[in-house]
Amino acid sequence: MSLYSLIKNHKIKKPPTCTAVIAAAGKSLRCEGEDKLYYNINGKPVLAYTLEAFQNCTFINDIIVVAGDDCFERISDICIKYKLDKVSLTIKGGQKRSESVMNGIYAVTKKARLIAVHDGARPCIDTDIIDRTVLKAAACNAAAPAVAIASTVKKAEDGVISETVSREGLFEIQTPQVFRAEVVKAAMSNAVRKSIDVTDECMAVERIGVPVHIVEGSRRNIKITDAADLKIAETFLLSSNPCKESR
């Protein structure tokens, strides 16, 4: 879909100003000693694929990477090698994801109308999903990509199934999650102040009463959490690349 059509369909007069905050401060504890963000697929680190998607997105004006300070040099090298000039800042993350995201969103300039928060470990994100989510948030204040849950869902107690949960209306929420800047700042501040353990930014925004709208996500947009996920992401990324050599 063309840029004009996207803006027209969402009733937006002009492209919104949006900063992407990439959460990349995780410790990769479930990847068998492999740092998932710097695992090479076709000679390119996972984080480079993630950043390239936002670099190539029309609606993203700049990118802030939140990472461990021991990774700053690596990230700088990636940005130089892959010409990622939208990356304007790399800042230190916190002990928890929510702390890292807080650091990121408060480093965003006041010029940004919207803030998109994305997992660095979701390298298979494509620009169409980013575009749709940003425009939905511009129109509705808060949006996230989602896919309907396909598997049968069970509730269990003490290792025994107690209930089959209806899948109707159940979705797996992905990233990027995009919000009007003042909304996500207020929501995350509220969560920290009240010691609410939020699992994602949508949860924080829900807690202050702002509805989050969903857009169509993709089952390819997986989050890498363990070694098996690395192999799945590798398959997805190489399937869209004619060169099949990898380490």
Residue, then its C-alpha position, 0 to 999 in steps of 0.5 A: m500500500s502506498l504512503y498516501s493510501l495509508i495516511k488517507n485510510h487512517k484519516i491522517k493529514k500528514p505523517p506523524t513524528c515517531t521515535a522508535v525505542i529498541a529494547a536490547a538490554g536483555k541477557s539472553l539467559r535461555c540461548e545456551g550462552e549465545d547472545k541472541l542479539y549478536y548471533n549472525i544470520n547470513g553474516k549479519p547480527v540479529l540486532a542489525y535486522t531489527l534496526e534495518a526494519f525501522q531504518n527503512c520505515t518512512f514513519i520512523n524519524d529516529i531510533i534510540v537503542v537501549a542496551g548494556d553499556d558493554c555493548f555500546e561499541r558493538i552497536s556503534d559498529i553495526c550502525i556504521k557498517y549497515k548505514l543506520d543513520k536514524v540511530s541517534l542515541t544508545i543509552k544504558g538499560g536497567q535491571k528489568r525491561s520496564e526500567s530499560v523502556m523507561n530510560g528509552i522513552y524519557a530520552v526521546t525528544k519533545k518533538a516526537r509525537l509518537i513513541a514506538v517500543h520494539d523488542g530488539a529480539r524481533p528481527c523478522i518485523d517488516t515495515d508494513i506492520i510498523d507503518r500500520t501500527v504507527l498510523k493506528a496510534a496516530a489516530c487512536n493514541a495507542a496501538a499494537p500488532a496482534v495475531a489470534i491465538a491458534s492453539t487450544v488454551k488450558k488453565a492448570e492448577d498444580g500440574v492438572i488441567s482445570e479448564t479449557v479457555s475459549r480462544e474467542g477474542l484472545f490475541e498474542i500481542q507483539t511489538p512494536q507497540v506505539f503510543r502517543a508520547e505523553v500517554v506512554k510516559a504517563a503510563m510507565s511512570n504510573a507503573v513504576r510509582k505503584s510498583i506494578d510489574v508490567t509485562d509490556e507497555c500495553m499493560a501499563v497503558e491499560r492501567i491508566g484507562v487508555p484503550v489500546h487498538i490492535v492491527e494485524g500482526s504476523r506469525r513471522n514476527i517472533k520474539i527470540t527467547d531461546a536457541a530454538d527461536l534463533k533457528i526459526a528466525e534464521t529460516f524466516l530471514l534467509s527465506s527472504n534473502p537469495c543468499k543462503e550462506s550463514r555461519 
